[in-house]
Amino acid sequence: MPNLQHVENLLLRHRGQTIDVKTISGGVYEGIIADVTNDYVTLKRKGANGEADQVIIMLHSIESILTRDAR
């Protein structure tokens, strides 16, 4: 199992900010970092109906992370 400490640290550094995450399966997720553990990250996002949703992404499935500037 790879050591994902550097991914966890990066996500912790940007907690509360909006990011885009691309997974190795090809999924792309946008949201605000709500929670980070050594296994997963939880993103808060608005669903298609305008209600708040949460997406949980396992750290080992992350291919890339794009941080967005705070406005």
mmCIF file of the N, C-alpha and C atoms, coordinates in Angstrom:
data_MODEL
# 
_entry.id   MODEL 
# 
loop_
_atom_site.group_PDB 
_atom_site.id 
_atom_site.type_symbol 
_atom_site.label_atom_id 
_atom_site.label_alt_id 
_atom_site.label_comp_id 
_atom_site.label_asym_id 
_atom_site.label_entity_id 
_atom_site.label_seq_id 
_atom_site.pdbx_PDB_ins_code 
_atom_site.Cartn_x 
_atom_site.Cartn_y 
_atom_site.Cartn_z 
_atom_site.occupancy 
_atom_site.B_iso_or_equiv 
_atom_site.pdbx_formal_charge 
_atom_site.auth_seq_id 
_atom_site.auth_comp_id 
_atom_site.auth_asym_id 
_atom_site.auth_atom_id 
_atom_site.pdbx_PDB_model_num 
ATOM 1   N N  . MET A 1 1  ? 0.849   -1.185 0.000   1.00 0.00 ? 1  MET A N  1 
ATOM 2   C CA . MET A 1 1  ? 0.000   0.000  0.000   1.00 0.00 ? 1  MET A CA 1 
ATOM 3   C C  . MET A 1 1  ? 0.892   1.246  0.000   1.00 0.00 ? 1  MET A C  1 
ATOM 4   N N  . PRO A 1 2  ? 0.631   2.185  -0.904  1.00 0.00 ? 2  PRO A N  1 
ATOM 5   C CA . PRO A 1 2  ? 1.466   3.391  -0.953  1.00 0.00 ? 2  PRO A CA 1 
ATOM 6   C C  . PRO A 1 2  ? 1.227   4.287  0.263   1.00 0.00 ? 2  PRO A C  1 
ATOM 7   N N  . ASN A 1 3  ? 2.247   5.068  0.597   1.00 0.00 ? 3  ASN A N  1 
ATOM 8   C CA . ASN A 1 3  ? 2.132   6.029  1.686   1.00 0.00 ? 3  ASN A CA 1 
ATOM 9   C C  . ASN A 1 3  ? 1.465   7.286  1.132   1.00 0.00 ? 3  ASN A C  1 
ATOM 10  N N  . LEU A 1 4  ? 0.294   7.602  1.630   1.00 0.00 ? 4  LEU A N  1 
ATOM 11  C CA . LEU A 1 4  ? -0.474  8.735  1.121   1.00 0.00 ? 4  LEU A CA 1 
ATOM 12  C C  . LEU A 1 4  ? -0.411  9.943  2.050   1.00 0.00 ? 4  LEU A C  1 
ATOM 13  N N  . GLN A 1 5  ? 0.601   9.971  2.921   1.00 0.00 ? 5  GLN A N  1 
ATOM 14  C CA . GLN A 1 5  ? 0.730   11.061 3.882   1.00 0.00 ? 5  GLN A CA 1 
ATOM 15  C C  . GLN A 1 5  ? 0.842   12.414 3.190   1.00 0.00 ? 5  GLN A C  1 
ATOM 16  N N  . HIS A 1 6  ? 1.566   12.485 2.071   1.00 0.00 ? 6  HIS A N  1 
ATOM 17  C CA . HIS A 1 6  ? 1.731   13.759 1.379   1.00 0.00 ? 6  HIS A CA 1 
ATOM 18  C C  . HIS A 1 6  ? 0.400   14.252 0.794   1.00 0.00 ? 6  HIS A C  1 
ATOM 19  N N  . VAL A 1 7  ? -0.453  13.338 0.357   1.00 0.00 ? 7  VAL A N  1 
ATOM 20  C CA . VAL A 1 7  ? -1.775  13.724 -0.161  1.00 0.00 ? 7  VAL A CA 1 
ATOM 21  C C  . VAL A 1 7  ? -2.640  14.242 0.984   1.00 0.00 ? 7  VAL A C  1 
ATOM 22  N N  . GLU A 1 8  ? -2.622  13.535 2.096   1.00 0.00 ? 8  GLU A N  1 
ATOM 23  C CA . GLU A 1 8  ? -3.377  13.963 3.279   1.00 0.00 ? 8  GLU A CA 1 
ATOM 24  C C  . GLU A 1 8  ? -2.927  15.349 3.737   1.00 0.00 ? 8  GLU A C  1 
ATOM 25  N N  . ASN A 1 9  ? -1.610  15.583 3.789   1.00 0.00 ? 9  ASN A N  1 
ATOM 26  C CA . ASN A 1 9  ? -1.084  16.883 4.220   1.00 0.00 ? 9  ASN A CA 1 
ATOM 27  C C  . ASN A 1 9  ? -1.510  18.003 3.274   1.00 0.00 ? 9  ASN A C  1 
ATOM 28  N N  . LEU A 1 10 ? -1.484  17.728 1.980   1.00 0.00 ? 10 LEU A N  1 
ATOM 29  C CA . LEU A 1 10 ? -1.917  18.722 0.994   1.00 0.00 ? 10 LEU A CA 1 
ATOM 30  C C  . LEU A 1 10 ? -3.382  19.092 1.201   1.00 0.00 ? 10 LEU A C  1 
ATOM 31  N N  . LEU A 1 11 ? -4.227  18.099 1.397   1.00 0.00 ? 11 LEU A N  1 
ATOM 32  C CA . LEU A 1 11 ? -5.649  18.354 1.606   1.00 0.00 ? 11 LEU A CA 1 
ATOM 33  C C  . LEU A 1 11 ? -5.895  19.099 2.914   1.00 0.00 ? 11 LEU A C  1 
ATOM 34  N N  . LEU A 1 12 ? -5.169  18.741 3.963   1.00 0.00 ? 12 LEU A N  1 
ATOM 35  C CA . LEU A 1 12 ? -5.312  19.441 5.243   1.00 0.00 ? 12 LEU A CA 1 
ATOM 36  C C  . LEU A 1 12 ? -4.918  20.913 5.115   1.00 0.00 ? 12 LEU A C  1 
ATOM 37  N N  . ARG A 1 13 ? -3.882  21.175 4.338   1.00 0.00 ? 13 ARG A N  1 
ATOM 38  C CA . ARG A 1 13 ? -3.415  22.549 4.132   1.00 0.00 ? 13 ARG A CA 1 
ATOM 39  C C  . ARG A 1 13 ? -4.480  23.399 3.443   1.00 0.00 ? 13 ARG A C  1 
ATOM 40  N N  . HIS A 1 14 ? -5.320  22.779 2.633   1.00 0.00 ? 14 HIS A N  1 
ATOM 41  C CA . HIS A 1 14 ? -6.332  23.516 1.867   1.00 0.00 ? 14 HIS A CA 1 
ATOM 42  C C  . HIS A 1 14 ? -7.753  23.292 2.390   1.00 0.00 ? 14 HIS A C  1 
ATOM 43  N N  . ARG A 1 15 ? -7.879  22.805 3.617   1.00 0.00 ? 15 ARG A N  1 
ATOM 44  C CA . ARG A 1 15 ? -9.208  22.568 4.207   1.00 0.00 ? 15 ARG A CA 1 
ATOM 45  C C  . ARG A 1 15 ? -10.037 23.847 4.167   1.00 0.00 ? 15 ARG A C  1 
ATOM 46  N N  . GLY A 1 16 ? -11.295 23.712 3.789   1.00 0.00 ? 16 GLY A N  1 
ATOM 47  C CA . GLY A 1 16 ? -12.198 24.859 3.705   1.00 0.00 ? 16 GLY A CA 1 
ATOM 48  C C  . GLY A 1 16 ? -12.157 25.554 2.349   1.00 0.00 ? 16 GLY A C  1 
ATOM 49  N N  . GLN A 1 17 ? -11.251 25.157 1.475   1.00 0.00 ? 17 GLN A N  1 
ATOM 50  C CA . GLN A 1 17 ? -11.149 25.752 0.145   1.00 0.00 ? 17 GLN A CA 1 
ATOM 51  C C  . GLN A 1 17 ? -11.788 24.840 -0.897  1.00 0.00 ? 17 GLN A C  1 
ATOM 52  N N  . THR A 1 18 ? -12.122 25.429 -2.031  1.00 0.00 ? 18 THR A N  1 
ATOM 53  C CA . THR A 1 18 ? -12.705 24.669 -3.134  1.00 0.00 ? 18 THR A CA 1 
ATOM 54  C C  . THR A 1 18 ? -11.588 24.016 -3.943  1.00 0.00 ? 18 THR A C  1 
ATOM 55  N N  . ILE A 1 19 ? -11.773 22.738 -4.249  1.00 0.00 ? 19 ILE A N  1 
ATOM 56  C CA . ILE A 1 19 ? -10.805 22.002 -5.059  1.00 0.00 ? 19 ILE A CA 1 
ATOM 57  C C  . ILE A 1 19 ? -11.547 21.173 -6.113  1.00 0.00 ? 19 ILE A C  1 
ATOM 58  N N  . ASP A 1 20 ? -10.814 20.771 -7.131  1.00 0.00 ? 20 ASP A N  1 
ATOM 59  C CA . ASP A 1 20 ? -11.269 19.781 -8.101  1.00 0.00 ? 20 ASP A CA 1 
ATOM 60  C C  . ASP A 1 20 ? -10.411 18.548 -7.895  1.00 0.00 ? 20 ASP A C  1 
ATOM 61  N N  . VAL A 1 21 ? -11.036 17.385 -7.882  1.00 0.00 ? 21 VAL A N  1 
ATOM 62  C CA . VAL A 1 21 ? -10.314 16.131 -7.713  1.00 0.00 ? 21 VAL A CA 1 
ATOM 63  C C  . VAL A 1 21 ? -10.641 15.235 -8.900  1.00 0.00 ? 21 VAL A C  1 
ATOM 64  N N  . LYS A 1 22 ? -9.590  14.689 -9.529  1.00 0.00 ? 22 LYS A N  1 
ATOM 65  C CA . LYS A 1 22 ? -9.770  13.692 -10.577 1.00 0.00 ? 22 LYS A CA 1 
ATOM 66  C C  . LYS A 1 22 ? -9.324  12.356 -10.009 1.00 0.00 ? 22 LYS A C  1 
ATOM 67  N N  . THR A 1 23 ? -10.169 11.336 -10.175 1.00 0.00 ? 23 THR A N  1 
ATOM 68  C CA . THR A 1 23 ? -9.842  10.015 -9.662  1.00 0.00 ? 23 THR A CA 1 
ATOM 69  C C  . THR A 1 23 ? -9.293  9.134  -10.784 1.00 0.00 ? 23 THR A C  1 
ATOM 70  N N  . ILE A 1 24 ? -8.650  8.042  -10.395 1.00 0.00 ? 24 ILE A N  1 
ATOM 71  C CA . ILE A 1 24 ? -8.065  7.147  -11.393 1.00 0.00 ? 24 ILE A CA 1 
ATOM 72  C C  . ILE A 1 24 ? -9.137  6.467  -12.250 1.00 0.00 ? 24 ILE A C  1 
ATOM 73  N N  . SER A 1 25 ? -10.385 6.446  -11.783 1.00 0.00 ? 25 SER A N  1 
ATOM 74  C CA . SER A 1 25 ? -11.475 5.869  -12.574 1.00 0.00 ? 25 SER A CA 1 
ATOM 75  C C  . SER A 1 25 ? -12.041 6.870  -13.575 1.00 0.00 ? 25 SER A C  1 
ATOM 76  N N  . GLY A 1 26 ? -11.547 8.123  -13.539 1.00 0.00 ? 26 GLY A N  1 
ATOM 77  C CA . GLY A 1 26 ? -11.988 9.133  -14.495 1.00 0.00 ? 26 GLY A CA 1 
ATOM 78  C C  . GLY A 1 26 ? -13.023 10.101 -13.961 1.00 0.00 ? 26 GLY A C  1 
ATOM 79  N N  . GLY A 1 27 ? -13.482 9.912  -12.733 1.00 0.00 ? 27 GLY A N  1 
ATOM 80  C CA . GLY A 1 27 ? -14.451 10.830 -12.140 1.00 0.00 ? 27 GLY A CA 1 
ATOM 81  C C  . GLY A 1 27 ? -13.799 12.150 -11.781 1.00 0.00 ? 27 GLY A C  1 
ATOM 82  N N  . VAL A 1 28 ? -14.540 13.242 -11.949 1.00 0.00 ? 28 VAL A N  1 
ATOM 83  C CA . VAL A 1 28 ? -14.061 14.572 -11.577 1.00 0.00 ? 28 VAL A CA 1 
ATOM 84  C C  . VAL A 1 28 ? -15.068 15.158 -10.595 1.00 0.00 ? 28 VAL A C  1 
ATOM 85  N N  . TYR A 1 29 ? -14.571 15.594 -9.446  1.00 0.00 ? 29 TYR A N  1 
ATOM 86  C CA . TYR A 1 29 ? -15.417 16.111 -8.381  1.00 0.00 ? 29 TYR A CA 1 
ATOM 87  C C  . TYR A 1 29 ? -14.935 17.485 -7.964  1.00 0.00 ? 29 TYR A C  1 
ATOM 88  N N  . GLU A 1 30 ? -15.892 18.394 -7.740  1.00 0.00 ? 30 GLU A N  1 
ATOM 89  C CA . GLU A 1 30 ? -15.587 19.742 -7.259  1.00 0.00 ? 30 GLU A CA 1 
ATOM 90  C C  . GLU A 1 30 ? -16.317 19.935 -5.946  1.00 0.00 ? 30 GLU A C  1 
ATOM 91  N N  . GLY A 1 31 ? -15.637 20.548 -4.988  1.00 0.00 ? 31 GLY A N  1 
ATOM 92  C CA . GLY A 1 31 ? -16.287 20.826 -3.721  1.00 0.00 ? 31 GLY A CA 1 
ATOM 93  C C  . GLY A 1 31 ? -15.345 21.486 -2.748  1.00 0.00 ? 31 GLY A C  1 
ATOM 94  N N  . ILE A 1 32 ? -15.901 21.812 -1.596  1.00 0.00 ? 32 ILE A N  1 
ATOM 95  C CA . ILE A 1 32 ? -15.133 22.420 -0.510  1.00 0.00 ? 32 ILE A CA 1 
ATOM 96  C C  . ILE A 1 32 ? -14.692 21.307 0.433   1.00 0.00 ? 32 ILE A C  1 
ATOM 97  N N  . ILE A 1 33 ? -13.407 21.293 0.781   1.00 0.00 ? 33 ILE A N  1 
ATOM 98  C CA . ILE A 1 33 ? -12.881 20.254 1.662   1.00 0.00 ? 33 ILE A CA 1 
ATOM 99  C C  . ILE A 1 33 ? -13.518 20.417 3.042   1.00 0.00 ? 33 ILE A C  1 
ATOM 100 N N  . ALA A 1 34 ? -14.277 19.394 3.452   1.00 0.00 ? 34 ALA A N  1 
ATOM 101 C CA . ALA A 1 34 ? -14.957 19.437 4.737   1.00 0.00 ? 34 ALA A CA 1 
ATOM 102 C C  . ALA A 1 34 ? -14.237 18.602 5.795   1.00 0.00 ? 34 ALA A C  1 
ATOM 103 N N  . ASP A 1 35 ? -13.697 17.453 5.389   1.00 0.00 ? 35 ASP A N  1 
ATOM 104 C CA . ASP A 1 35 ? -13.061 16.553 6.346   1.00 0.00 ? 35 ASP A CA 1 
ATOM 105 C C  . ASP A 1 35 ? -11.954 15.789 5.632   1.00 0.00 ? 35 ASP A C  1 
ATOM 106 N N  . VAL A 1 36 ? -10.869 15.527 6.358   1.00 0.00 ? 36 VAL A N  1 
ATOM 107 C CA . VAL A 1 36 ? -9.744  14.768 5.816   1.00 0.00 ? 36 VAL A CA 1 
ATOM 108 C C  . VAL A 1 36 ? -9.298  13.774 6.874   1.00 0.00 ? 36 VAL A C  1 
ATOM 109 N N  . THR A 1 37 ? -9.162  12.518 6.471   1.00 0.00 ? 37 THR A N  1 
ATOM 110 C CA . THR A 1 37 ? -8.575  11.500 7.351   1.00 0.00 ? 37 THR A CA 1 
ATOM 111 C C  . THR A 1 37 ? -7.414  10.862 6.594   1.00 0.00 ? 37 THR A C  1 
ATOM 112 N N  . ASN A 1 38 ? -6.798  9.872  7.193   1.00 0.00 ? 38 ASN A N  1 
ATOM 113 C CA . ASN A 1 38 ? -5.702  9.201  6.501   1.00 0.00 ? 38 ASN A CA 1 
ATOM 114 C C  . ASN A 1 38 ? -6.211  8.251  5.412   1.00 0.00 ? 38 ASN A C  1 
ATOM 115 N N  . ASP A 1 39 ? -7.544  8.098  5.286   1.00 0.00 ? 39 ASP A N  1 
ATOM 116 C CA . ASP A 1 39 ? -8.139  7.213  4.284   1.00 0.00 ? 39 ASP A CA 1 
ATOM 117 C C  . ASP A 1 39 ? -8.955  7.934  3.214   1.00 0.00 ? 39 ASP A C  1 
ATOM 118 N N  . TYR A 1 40 ? -9.598  9.041  3.585   1.00 0.00 ? 40 TYR A N  1 
ATOM 119 C CA . TYR A 1 40 ? -10.517 9.685  2.649   1.00 0.00 ? 40 TYR A CA 1 
ATOM 120 C C  . TYR A 1 40 ? -10.594 11.188 2.854   1.00 0.00 ? 40 TYR A C  1 
ATOM 121 N N  . VAL A 1 41 ? -11.180 11.866 1.859   1.00 0.00 ? 41 VAL A N  1 
ATOM 122 C CA . VAL A 1 41 ? -11.503 13.289 1.951   1.00 0.00 ? 41 VAL A CA 1 
ATOM 123 C C  . VAL A 1 41 ? -13.007 13.433 1.673   1.00 0.00 ? 41 VAL A C  1 
ATOM 124 N N  . THR A 1 42 ? -13.657 14.303 2.415   1.00 0.00 ? 42 THR A N  1 
ATOM 125 C CA . THR A 1 42 ? -15.071 14.592 2.195   1.00 0.00 ? 42 THR A CA 1 
ATOM 126 C C  . THR A 1 42 ? -15.186 15.983 1.604   1.00 0.00 ? 42 THR A C  1 
ATOM 127 N N  . LEU A 1 43 ? -15.894 16.075 0.467   1.00 0.00 ? 43 LEU A N  1 
ATOM 128 C CA . LEU A 1 43 ? -16.145 17.361 -0.180  1.00 0.00 ? 43 LEU A CA 1 
ATOM 129 C C  . LEU A 1 43 ? -17.603 17.724 -0.029  1.00 0.00 ? 43 LEU A C  1 
ATOM 130 N N  . LYS A 1 44 ? -17.876 18.982 0.343   1.00 0.00 ? 44 LYS A N  1 
ATOM 131 C CA . LYS A 1 44 ? -19.239 19.515 0.349   1.00 0.00 ? 44 LYS A CA 1 
ATOM 132 C C  . LYS A 1 44 ? -19.475 20.147 -1.007  1.00 0.00 ? 44 LYS A C  1 
ATOM 133 N N  . ARG A 1 45 ? -20.644 19.915 -1.577  1.00 0.00 ? 45 ARG A N  1 
ATOM 134 C CA . ARG A 1 45 ? -20.962 20.514 -2.863  1.00 0.00 ? 45 ARG A CA 1 
ATOM 135 C C  . ARG A 1 45 ? -22.465 20.681 -3.003  1.00 0.00 ? 45 ARG A C  1 
ATOM 136 N N  . LYS A 1 46 ? -22.857 21.512 -3.943  1.00 0.00 ? 46 LYS A N  1 
ATOM 137 C CA . LYS A 1 46 ? -24.272 21.720 -4.232  1.00 0.00 ? 46 LYS A CA 1 
ATOM 138 C C  . LYS A 1 46 ? -24.712 20.696 -5.269  1.00 0.00 ? 46 LYS A C  1 
ATOM 139 N N  . GLY A 1 47 ? -25.792 20.013 -4.996  1.00 0.00 ? 47 GLY A N  1 
ATOM 140 C CA . GLY A 1 47 ? -26.335 19.045 -5.938  1.00 0.00 ? 47 GLY A CA 1 
ATOM 141 C C  . GLY A 1 47 ? -27.067 19.758 -7.066  1.00 0.00 ? 47 GLY A C  1 
ATOM 142 N N  . ALA A 1 48 ? -27.505 19.001 -8.052  1.00 0.00 ? 48 ALA A N  1 
ATOM 143 C CA . ALA A 1 48 ? -28.210 19.560 -9.208  1.00 0.00 ? 48 ALA A CA 1 
ATOM 144 C C  . ALA A 1 48 ? -29.501 20.256 -8.787  1.00 0.00 ? 48 ALA A C  1 
ATOM 145 N N  . ASN A 1 49 ? -30.105 19.785 -7.702  1.00 0.00 ? 49 ASN A N  1 
ATOM 146 C CA . ASN A 1 49 ? -31.349 20.383 -7.220  1.00 0.00 ? 49 ASN A CA 1 
ATOM 147 C C  . ASN A 1 49 ? -31.120 21.541 -6.258  1.00 0.00 ? 49 ASN A C  1 
ATOM 148 N N  . GLY A 1 50 ? -29.857 21.924 -6.052  1.00 0.00 ? 50 GLY A N  1 
ATOM 149 C CA . GLY A 1 50 ? -29.533 23.047 -5.178  1.00 0.00 ? 50 GLY A CA 1 
ATOM 150 C C  . GLY A 1 50 ? -29.314 22.674 -3.724  1.00 0.00 ? 50 GLY A C  1 
ATOM 151 N N  . GLU A 1 51 ? -29.576 21.419 -3.384  1.00 0.00 ? 51 GLU A N  1 
ATOM 152 C CA . GLU A 1 51 ? -29.360 20.974 -2.007  1.00 0.00 ? 51 GLU A CA 1 
ATOM 153 C C  . GLU A 1 51 ? -27.897 20.590 -1.799  1.00 0.00 ? 51 GLU A C  1 
ATOM 154 N N  . ALA A 1 52 ? -27.438 20.695 -0.563  1.00 0.00 ? 52 ALA A N  1 
ATOM 155 C CA . ALA A 1 52 ? -26.051 20.369 -0.233  1.00 0.00 ? 52 ALA A CA 1 
ATOM 156 C C  . ALA A 1 52 ? -25.847 18.854 -0.252  1.00 0.00 ? 52 ALA A C  1 
ATOM 157 N N  . ASP A 1 53 ? -24.787 18.422 -0.907  1.00 0.00 ? 53 ASP A N  1 
ATOM 158 C CA . ASP A 1 53 ? -24.402 17.009 -0.960  1.00 0.00 ? 53 ASP A CA 1 
ATOM 159 C C  . ASP A 1 53 ? -22.994 16.874 -0.413  1.00 0.00 ? 53 ASP A C  1 
ATOM 160 N N  . GLN A 1 54 ? -22.635 15.655 -0.059  1.00 0.00 ? 54 GLN A N  1 
ATOM 161 C CA . GLN A 1 54 ? -21.263 15.358 0.331   1.00 0.00 ? 54 GLN A CA 1 
ATOM 162 C C  . GLN A 1 54 ? -20.757 14.206 -0.527  1.00 0.00 ? 54 GLN A C  1 
ATOM 163 N N  . VAL A 1 55 ? -19.511 14.301 -0.917  1.00 0.00 ? 55 VAL A N  1 
ATOM 164 C CA . VAL A 1 55 ? -18.846 13.251 -1.679  1.00 0.00 ? 55 VAL A CA 1 
ATOM 165 C C  . VAL A 1 55 ? -17.640 12.795 -0.874  1.00 0.00 ? 55 VAL A C  1 
ATOM 166 N N  . ILE A 1 56 ? -17.509 11.491 -0.695  1.00 0.00 ? 56 ILE A N  1 
ATOM 167 C CA . ILE A 1 56 ? -16.365 10.929 0.008   1.00 0.00 ? 56 ILE A CA 1 
ATOM 168 C C  . ILE A 1 56 ? -15.482 10.244 -1.022  1.00 0.00 ? 56 ILE A C  1 
ATOM 169 N N  . ILE A 1 57 ? -14.203 10.632 -1.048  1.00 0.00 ? 57 ILE A N  1 
ATOM 170 C CA . ILE A 1 57 ? -13.249 10.091 -2.015  1.00 0.00 ? 57 ILE A CA 1 
ATOM 171 C C  . ILE A 1 57 ? -12.103 9.442  -1.251  1.00 0.00 ? 57 ILE A C  1 
ATOM 172 N N  . MET A 1 58 ? -11.839 8.199  -1.566  1.00 0.00 ? 58 MET A N  1 
ATOM 173 C CA . MET A 1 58 ? -10.723 7.489  -0.949  1.00 0.00 ? 58 MET A CA 1 
ATOM 174 C C  . MET A 1 58 ? -9.408  8.067  -1.474  1.00 0.00 ? 58 MET A C  1 
ATOM 175 N N  . LEU A 1 59 ? -8.449  8.322  -0.592  1.00 0.00 ? 59 LEU A N  1 
ATOM 176 C CA . LEU A 1 59 ? -7.197  8.951  -0.991  1.00 0.00 ? 59 LEU A CA 1 
ATOM 177 C C  . LEU A 1 59 ? -6.442  8.133  -2.033  1.00 0.00 ? 59 LEU A C  1 
ATOM 178 N N  . HIS A 1 60 ? -6.482  6.805  -1.937  1.00 0.00 ? 60 HIS A N  1 
ATOM 179 C CA . HIS A 1 60 ? -5.731  5.981  -2.886  1.00 0.00 ? 60 HIS A CA 1 
ATOM 180 C C  . HIS A 1 60 ? -6.319  6.024  -4.299  1.00 0.00 ? 60 HIS A C  1 
ATOM 181 N N  . SER A 1 61 ? -7.528  6.593  -4.454  1.00 0.00 ? 61 SER A N  1 
ATOM 182 C CA . SER A 1 61 ? -8.137  6.676  -5.788  1.00 0.00 ? 61 SER A CA 1 
ATOM 183 C C  . SER A 1 61 ? -7.902  8.029  -6.460  1.00 0.00 ? 61 SER A C  1 
ATOM 184 N N  . ILE A 1 62 ? -7.216  8.966  -5.782  1.00 0.00 ? 62 ILE A N  1 
ATOM 185 C CA . ILE A 1 62 ? -6.996  10.306 -6.328  1.00 0.00 ? 62 ILE A CA 1 
ATOM 186 C C  . ILE A 1 62 ? -5.835  10.292 -7.315  1.00 0.00 ? 62 ILE A C  1 
ATOM 187 N N  . GLU A 1 63 ? -6.109  10.816 -8.513  1.00 0.00 ? 63 GLU A N  1 
ATOM 188 C CA . GLU A 1 63 ? -5.065  10.962 -9.523  1.00 0.00 ? 63 GLU A CA 1 
ATOM 189 C C  . GLU A 1 63 ? -4.469  12.356 -9.497  1.00 0.00 ? 63 GLU A C  1 
ATOM 190 N N  . SER A 1 64 ? -5.338  13.389 -9.388  1.00 0.00 ? 64 SER A N  1 
ATOM 191 C CA . SER A 1 64 ? -4.840  14.761 -9.347  1.00 0.00 ? 64 SER A CA 1 
ATOM 192 C C  . SER A 1 64 ? -5.784  15.653 -8.547  1.00 0.00 ? 64 SER A C  1 
ATOM 193 N N  . ILE A 1 65 ? -5.202  16.753 -8.049  1.00 0.00 ? 65 ILE A N  1 
ATOM 194 C CA . ILE A 1 65 ? -5.954  17.744 -7.253  1.00 0.00 ? 65 ILE A CA 1 
ATOM 195 C C  . ILE A 1 65 ? -5.643  19.120 -7.819  1.00 0.00 ? 65 ILE A C  1 
ATOM 196 N N  . LEU A 1 66 ? -6.679  19.900 -8.062  1.00 0.00 ? 66 LEU A N  1 
ATOM 197 C CA . LEU A 1 66 ? -6.524  21.275 -8.512  1.00 0.00 ? 66 LEU A CA 1 
ATOM 198 C C  . LEU A 1 66 ? -7.150  22.181 -7.467  1.00 0.00 ? 66 LEU A C  1 
ATOM 199 N N  . THR A 1 67 ? -6.328  23.034 -6.845  1.00 0.00 ? 67 THR A N  1 
ATOM 200 C CA . THR A 1 67 ? -6.851  23.977 -5.855  1.00 0.00 ? 67 THR A CA 1 
ATOM 201 C C  . THR A 1 67 ? -7.312  25.233 -6.581  1.00 0.00 ? 67 THR A C  1 
ATOM 202 N N  . ARG A 1 68 ? -8.266  25.906 -6.004  1.00 0.00 ? 68 ARG A N  1 
ATOM 203 C CA . ARG A 1 68 ? -8.787  27.134 -6.587  1.00 0.00 ? 68 ARG A CA 1 
ATOM 204 C C  . ARG A 1 68 ? -8.454  28.294 -5.673  1.00 0.00 ? 68 ARG A C  1 
ATOM 205 N N  . ASP A 1 69 ? -8.264  29.468 -6.260  1.00 0.00 ? 69 ASP A N  1 
ATOM 206 C CA . ASP A 1 69 ? -7.956  30.656 -5.466  1.00 0.00 ? 69 ASP A CA 1 
ATOM 207 C C  . ASP A 1 69 ? -9.148  31.032 -4.618  1.00 0.00 ? 69 ASP A C  1 
ATOM 208 N N  . ALA A 1 70 ? -8.873  31.386 -3.356  1.00 0.00 ? 70 ALA A N  1 
ATOM 209 C CA . ALA A 1 70 ? -9.934  31.895 -2.486  1.00 0.00 ? 70 ALA A CA 1 
ATOM 210 C C  . ALA A 1 70 ? -10.339 33.279 -2.982  1.00 0.00 ? 70 ALA A C  1 
ATOM 211 N N  . ARG A 1 71 ? -11.636 33.488 -3.074  1.00 0.00 ? 71 ARG A N  1 
ATOM 212 C CA . ARG A 1 71 ? -12.128 34.798 -3.558  1.00 0.00 ? 71 ARG A CA 1 
ATOM 213 C C  . ARG A 1 71 ? -12.790 35.567 -2.485  1.00 0.00 ? 71 ARG A C  1 
# 
